[in-house]
């Protein structure tokens, strides 16, 4: 059993192919994008694994895209993002949480804290925060949703939201933030061990 992280799959979000140059070049249709994301996920994740989805599973909680969730291997935990209708910042979001749970998410959270296994023997596991939003930075323009962002207390952060804007960056405080969105990880979830090695190489 292993743990994986991903974000910003945006299943069923057809307009994303126009908004994102990378996805527009990678996929000719939303159906191709959906099926590639599903195949990549299932070639990476086993049924016994756990996947933290750090927001924006789809665009607006559409029935057709939520119906894809049971096709994805593993136990899925959602850290809600601004495009998920169950996100705390969305109107009447509490009414939507049952839909996402019924679709197949094991739990829905606004943020979480966990640890990554140390890539070095006999070293402590690395504590990380989980959120859809980075401490700072956005996919375009000024930082949006300031009230939904975690306060930077110096703990490394795994997040989504910024798509291909950056894969890793230091916050204003100097804390490492790593974007686990599919756009920068070969359109597939990334394992906890790979992220631990990645953060270690960054000097954390």
N, C-alpha and C positions, 0 to 999 in steps of 0.2 A: 504494500500500500504506500502510495506517495501523495504528496500535496502539490497542486499546481495553482498558478495565478494567471488571470487574463482580464481583459477589459475591452470595452468599445467594439464588441462584435457587430452591433447595429444590424442584427438580422432583419431582413425585410425593408430596410431603409433605402429605397431605390434612388432617392435624390443624392445620397452620399456618393454615388458613382460620378455625379457631376461636381460635387463640392470638393472631393478629394482627388487630386491628380494621380496619386499612387493607386487608389482603388479603381479609378476609371481606366487606368492602364492595365491593371491586373485582371479585371473582370469585365466581360462584355454584357452581362445582364445581372439583375439581382438574384435570379435563380442560380446562376453559376456561382455567385459569391456565397449564397447560403449553403449550397452543396459542398463547396470547397472548404468552407469553415467547419462544417460538420465532419467531413472526411479527415481533415487535418486534426481536429479535436480527438476523434476516435482512434486515429493512428498514433496519438501521443498519450492519451489517458485511458486507463483500464477501468472496468466497471467497479473495481474495488478502491479506486483513487478518490481523492477529494479535490474539487476545483473551487477556488474563490473567484467569483466574477465581480470585478471591481467597477461595476456600473455600466449602464447603457447596453444592456443585453440586446434590446431592440429599440425601435422608435415608437414610444407611446403605448406600449402594452397591447399591441394588436393581437387578436385571437390567433391569426394565422402564424405569426412569428413565435408566440408563446407555445404553440402546438409543436414546434420543433424541439423544445426542451427535452422531452423524453427520449429523443434520438441521440442525445449526447451522453457519453459514458460518464460514470462517476457520480458522487454526491456533490450537488451544486449548492453553494452558499452565495447569496447575492448581497454585495454592498451597493445599495441603490445609488444610481447616478441621475443626473438631471433629466435624462430622456426616459427613465423608467417611471411609469405612472405611480408606482408605490414609493417614490422618493419623498422624503419628509417635506421638501420644499414645494411639492406639487399640491394643487388644490384637492382636498378630500382624499389625499394619498392613503390615509388609513383604511379607506373603503376598498382600496385596490390590493392590499397586501394578501388577502385571502385568494385572489385570482392567481397571483404569482406563486403562492404556496401550492395551490391546487394544480398548477401547471407543472410543478416538479421541483421547485427550489426547497431545500431542506430548511432554510432559514433566510430571513431578510434582516439586514442590519444597516445602520447608517455609517458606522465605522467599526473598526476592531483593532486589537493589538494581538500579535502572535510572535513566534520566533522562527527563525530559519536555522537549519543545522549548520554548525561551524564546519568549514571546509578543512580546518586544521584539527589534528588529533588532540584530544584532551583540552579543547578550548570551549568556552561557554558559547551556547547558542546565541544568535544575534537577534535582539528584540527589534521588531519593526511595527510601524503603524500601517493600517490599511484604510484607504479612503478612495472614493472616486476622484476627488479633487487633489491636486498637488498643493503644497504649502503656498506656492506662488507659480505663476505661469499659466498660459491659456493657449488654445489652438489658434486664436486670432485676437488681436486687439488687447484691450486691458483685461485684467483679471475679473472674471464674472463670478457671481455667487460667493462673494466674500464671506457672508455669514455662515456658509456651509463648510468652509475650510477649517481644518484642524489647526490649533495653535502649535507653532513649531517649538517644541521643547528639546530639540536636539536628537530626537529619535528618528532614524532613517524611515522613509515613507515609501510604500508601494502604492501606486495610483494609476488612474487612466486619464480620461478627459481631453488630453492634449493631442491625441492621434499621432501624427508624424512630426509634430513640432520639436520634440526632443525625446531621447530615450533615457538619459540621465542628466541631472543638473543639480547644482548646489542651491539651496535656498539662500535668502538674504543672510540668514544666520550662519550659513555654511554647512547645513545638514544635507546629506545626499537624499535625493528623490529619484526613484526609478519608475518609469512608465512601463507598465506591463501590457499595454494595449496591443492588440493583434497586429496593428499596422507596422510595428517595429520588431516583431518576433515571428516573422514568417507565417503570419495568420494562423497561429496556434497557441495554446497555453504554454507557459514556461514553468519549469519545475522549480521547486524550492531549492534544490541543490544547485541548479544553474544560477539562480539569483544570488545564492550565498557566495558562490565563486565570483560572480560579477561584482558584488559589493566589496568583497575582499580585494579584488583587483583595483577597485577605486580607492582603496585605502581605508575601508571601514571594517 
